[in-house]
Amino acid sequence: MNTRSSPDPAPRPARSPGSRHELIADAALALLAERGMRGLTHRAVDEAAGLPQGSTSNLARTRAALLEAAVRRLAERETAVLALDEAPKAPEGGGYGAGAEPVADALSLALHRYLSRHRQLVIARYELALEATRRPELREIYDRAGRAFREPMVAMLAAAGSGEPERHALSMIAWCDGVLFSCTAGQFHAAVPTRAALRASCAELLDGMLRGEG
């Protein structure tokens, strides 16, 4: 287990190839992680992105538009971290024995990536999730982005032999969210679990879910 002595600094958007939209959205995510929702302003995004004042307002005129851009960019970056679509599929014939190991491998890899290299994305997501509870228009976009993660989970569990993949997906996603929260903002924030430990816990949960199926 790797211990951490201090919080990760909030990542700053790199001035690398990519659109100005991405640069602004990345700066917004960095500010959300570093300063919270109150620290997210158009002027602050301009400064964090190293852009002339007014640049953010030109692309996202309202606060709602800026938040929507942040949610969309968060979904893009989290897709790269999760990479659930790259998870091994169960061979023909399926069954628990064939499919559970790829699920545990894929989820433990994604969780370890988050906790070891992308903790600030998790914090930004918490800020946006809470804001979405107060803004119906943001809720719709946030939920639509979330389906990109839920649907691969359902497919993976079905391949693993689940007879109720939708219900089991809820349990697995809730477990993943719980691990991420506990290890970024909760009681276990000071240490990053090893991938082996995450995989073992995931396999235990899958065993309880899928025993007797397939």
Phi, psi and omega in degrees: 000129181267121179274156180234129184271339182208159180296151175294141172291149179294132182291138176263141180296135181278143176275070182244175180305143184147162185285160175296330176301314180294319180300315180292317180295321178296321178296321178297317178297319179297319179293320178299318180290324185276319189241351183083182185298324181293336181275358181269104175228161178299318180296318180295323178294317177304314182294316182294326181275351182071034182250158177299147178303135181100348182297315181294319180298329179293329183261332179221090192292328182248166176296322179300318179295323179293318178295321178297319178297321179294319180296316181296319180290323177301316179299320179297315183288324179289330176300320179292325179289314184288310179048041180295334180290347178266358182296142177301142178265153177294142177293167180303141185101332174054223181092157183301314183299327183277325191258341185289323182298315176300325178295312179298320179297313184294315183289321179294324177295314181297315180297318181293324175300312179304307190286334181265335186225346187225036182299325183290333174296322179297315181296318177298322179296321178299317179299316182289324179296317179295319179295326180295335178290344182252349183233102182304323182292327177283326178303317181298316181290319180298316180293322179296319178295322181296334179295335178293340178261325183290318185295318174297326178296315178301316181296318180297318181290324176298318178295331180284349178111008180291135174273348179225066187299327179295313180293319179292328177297320177302315180295318182292317180294320178297320178295314179300315179298322179296318178297314181298316180295313183300324185266358174245321184231354184257205188293341184251025185293339187279353183220148177257119177299149175290159177298324180297319179294319178296320180295319180298317180295318179296317180297322178297318179295317179297321180300316179295324181288316194259356180301130179089352178259161176082000000 
